[in-house]
Amino acid sequence: MHDISDLESRGVPGMFIASSEFIEAAEAQGTALGFAPAAHFVPHPIQDRNDNEIRLLADSAYEEILARIVAD
């Protein structure tokens, strides 16, 4: 989150991607930093997925991620 904040402060669009397990942690850290970066959460867990499943997950998230990075 610190990295995204730094990028945004320099005018570089950024966002983070994490599994849904980390939604509350991301909200808490964003509140502590006073920063609400763009985020995309994928279904948890991801560690047990094979390469093809990860590829499909990334492909399904691509359009939303791209749209959020280029927004504004």
Backbone bond lengths (Angstrom), bond angles and torsions (degrees), N, CA, C in turn:
res aa  C-N    CA-C-N  psi(-1)  N-CA   C-N-CA  omega(-1)  CA-C   N-CA-C  phi
1 M - - - 1.436 - - 1.534 110.51 -
2 H 1.313 117.04 -36.30 1.462 120.28 177.13 1.528 110.31 -61.86
3 D 1.327 116.55 -39.53 1.466 120.16 179.76 1.520 111.11 -64.16
4 I 1.316 116.75 -43.46 1.462 120.42 179.76 1.523 110.06 -64.21
5 S 1.315 117.55 -41.35 1.458 121.81 177.65 1.522 110.51 -60.46
6 D 1.324 116.61 -43.34 1.461 120.79 178.90 1.524 110.94 -63.50
7 L 1.325 116.87 -45.84 1.467 120.12 178.41 1.523 110.93 -59.01
8 E 1.313 116.47 -49.19 1.461 120.98 -179.07 1.534 111.34 -60.01
9 S 1.335 117.27 -39.40 1.462 120.17 -179.43 1.526 111.80 -66.04
10 R 1.336 116.72 -21.38 1.463 121.24 177.98 1.527 112.51 -99.36
11 G 1.344 116.10 8.93 1.450 120.31 177.14 1.516 114.99 82.50
12 V 1.331 116.82 12.57 1.462 121.03 179.01 1.526 107.68 -99.06
13 P 1.333 117.46 119.62 1.461 118.53 -179.79 1.521 111.18 -63.69
14 G 1.296 115.74 141.24 1.456 119.73 179.38 1.508 111.26 -153.75
15 M 1.293 115.14 162.49 1.449 122.33 175.22 1.509 107.81 -160.81
16 F 1.313 116.65 169.91 1.452 118.13 176.46 1.514 110.45 -125.13
17 I 1.313 113.93 157.47 1.452 122.03 -179.93 1.521 106.78 -125.46
18 A 1.305 115.86 130.51 1.466 120.96 179.81 1.514 108.65 -147.98
19 S 1.311 116.07 167.99 1.460 118.44 176.57 1.531 109.19 -80.94
20 S 1.308 114.58 159.05 1.465 121.41 -175.19 1.531 113.39 -59.58
21 E 1.297 117.28 -18.08 1.466 121.72 177.03 1.530 111.61 -60.96
22 F 1.338 116.95 -23.02 1.461 121.35 -172.54 1.528 114.02 -105.43
23 I 1.321 117.67 15.09 1.467 120.30 179.88 1.529 111.26 -60.28
24 E 1.318 117.14 -51.99 1.473 120.02 -178.10 1.523 111.80 -63.30
25 A 1.331 117.54 -40.20 1.465 120.78 178.97 1.523 110.73 -63.83
26 A 1.323 116.85 -40.26 1.466 120.35 178.90 1.528 110.82 -65.28
27 E 1.313 116.59 -42.06 1.465 120.29 177.91 1.522 110.91 -62.55
28 A 1.332 117.18 -42.94 1.469 120.93 -179.57 1.522 110.70 -64.74
29 Q 1.321 117.13 -43.51 1.465 119.09 -179.50 1.527 110.66 -68.43
30 G 1.322 116.85 -39.20 1.465 119.85 177.10 1.511 111.54 -61.30
31 T 1.325 116.69 -42.03 1.465 120.64 177.66 1.520 110.39 -62.82
32 A 1.321 116.86 -44.30 1.467 120.71 -179.87 1.518 111.75 -62.27
33 L 1.322 116.80 -34.36 1.462 121.20 -179.24 1.524 112.91 -89.17
34 G 1.340 116.94 -10.21 1.455 119.90 -175.93 1.516 111.43 67.34
35 F 1.306 116.52 35.89 1.459 122.02 -173.68 1.522 108.57 -142.94
36 A 1.313 116.38 134.67 1.469 120.62 179.20 1.525 109.23 -124.44
37 P 1.319 116.80 83.92 1.462 119.22 -177.45 1.520 111.93 -72.29
38 A 1.303 115.32 161.22 1.461 120.04 172.21 1.524 107.24 -64.80
39 A 1.318 115.42 141.30 1.459 120.41 -178.49 1.519 109.82 -144.92
40 H 1.303 115.05 153.48 1.464 121.06 172.51 1.521 106.47 -133.71
41 F 1.325 115.11 129.26 1.453 120.22 179.93 1.524 109.30 -111.61
42 V 1.317 115.13 129.00 1.456 121.71 178.12 1.526 108.36 -100.26
43 P 1.325 116.76 159.24 1.465 119.19 -180.00 1.532 112.63 -59.35
44 H 1.304 114.61 140.59 1.467 122.29 178.84 1.518 108.19 -98.92
45 P 1.286 120.98 147.06 1.465 128.57 -1.16 1.525 111.40 -88.46
46 I 1.319 115.52 163.63 1.457 119.52 175.98 1.527 112.06 -114.37
47 Q 1.315 117.62 -20.60 1.467 120.45 -173.95 1.523 114.15 -64.08
48 D 1.331 117.93 -24.02 1.457 120.68 -178.81 1.524 113.27 -93.69
49 R 1.309 116.93 1.66 1.462 120.27 -177.80 1.526 110.52 -81.41
50 N 1.320 115.09 147.04 1.466 118.93 176.46 1.531 109.37 -84.74
51 D 1.314 116.49 174.38 1.468 120.83 -176.00 1.524 112.58 -57.24
52 N 1.317 117.31 -42.23 1.449 120.32 -179.47 1.526 111.65 -65.21
53 E 1.326 117.29 -41.12 1.469 121.09 178.32 1.531 111.01 -63.28
54 I 1.318 116.54 -40.27 1.474 120.53 177.49 1.517 110.11 -64.83
55 R 1.317 116.72 -42.54 1.462 121.27 178.29 1.532 110.44 -60.09
56 L 1.323 117.36 -45.32 1.467 121.03 178.42 1.526 111.52 -63.59
57 L 1.308 117.01 -39.29 1.460 121.83 177.71 1.532 110.29 -62.82
58 A 1.322 116.32 -45.07 1.468 120.91 178.58 1.522 110.81 -64.74
59 D 1.305 116.71 -44.09 1.461 120.29 179.26 1.526 111.39 -61.04
60 S 1.313 117.24 -39.30 1.464 120.11 -178.49 1.532 111.99 -70.85
61 A 1.315 117.53 -23.36 1.464 121.74 -178.66 1.531 112.81 -94.56
62 Y 1.309 117.27 -15.42 1.469 122.70 -170.15 1.529 113.58 -53.88
63 E 1.323 117.59 -52.60 1.470 120.50 -175.61 1.528 112.08 -60.19
64 E 1.330 117.15 -43.73 1.465 119.87 179.66 1.525 110.81 -65.37
65 I 1.299 116.71 -42.57 1.465 120.64 -179.74 1.523 110.13 -62.27
66 L 1.314 116.97 -48.56 1.456 121.23 179.47 1.528 110.88 -59.48
67 A 1.317 116.68 -45.08 1.465 121.04 -179.95 1.521 111.66 -60.71
68 R 1.312 117.28 -39.58 1.475 120.14 -178.07 1.516 111.43 -73.13
69 I 1.320 117.54 -31.26 1.461 120.07 179.54 1.521 110.67 -72.09
70 V 1.320 117.61 -39.37 1.456 120.22 -176.08 1.527 113.26 -89.90
71 A 1.352 117.77 -5.02 1.466 121.27 178.41 1.522 109.80 -66.56
72 D 1.269 115.50 151.14 1.471 124.20 179.45 1.462 108.08 80.46
